[in-house]
């Protein structure tokens, strides 16, 4: 998922101005058909069409698309920092986009939309919608300690943030809200991965 930054401040619970773009139970997933591939070609999004033409998208292809995305930003004299896979779900590819010197908000938004649509948006959305999320075990362990402190327990081992709010997994009387899970997961992720600026949890 990309984060578009005009003037951004880090908080304990993520970032403002999120621009939707997204994408690991396995390295590849069936995601495309001939019509969707042709639509991408008609739009001029050749690389994305090539990546899904065989019916699968791999993590490596998304990572390669991110390199093309970065080159697109640099060509327009804008900045993009690739941060990699989000350890909170391992299906979201993270990057931080920043405007170059003298760029207006509208100019930057145009570059952002053009580059992301052309190079990564569609294959990332396909990948994310066809892949089960799984949280890094270290983050999950800290989140479970946090939730236990407030009386929440689990009868099965949760794998993703969705399991943490699933009544089939919860052993306590009440199921935690997504807001409560956010308050446990995000601080753990920020503690374990302080160098990833764009850490976020999505539902």
JOCOR-V371761 format. One record per helix or strand of 2 or more residues. SS is the DSSP state (alpha for helix, beta for strand). FROM is the first residue (numbers start at 1). LEN is the number of residues. If there is no record, write none. Layout:
BEGIN
SS:FROM:LEN
SS:FROM:LEN
END
This chain:
BEGIN
beta:2:4
beta:18:2
beta:28:3
alpha:34:10
alpha:46:7
beta:56:3
alpha:59:17
beta:79:7
beta:93:6
alpha:105:15
alpha:121:9
alpha:137:13
alpha:161:4
alpha:178:15
END
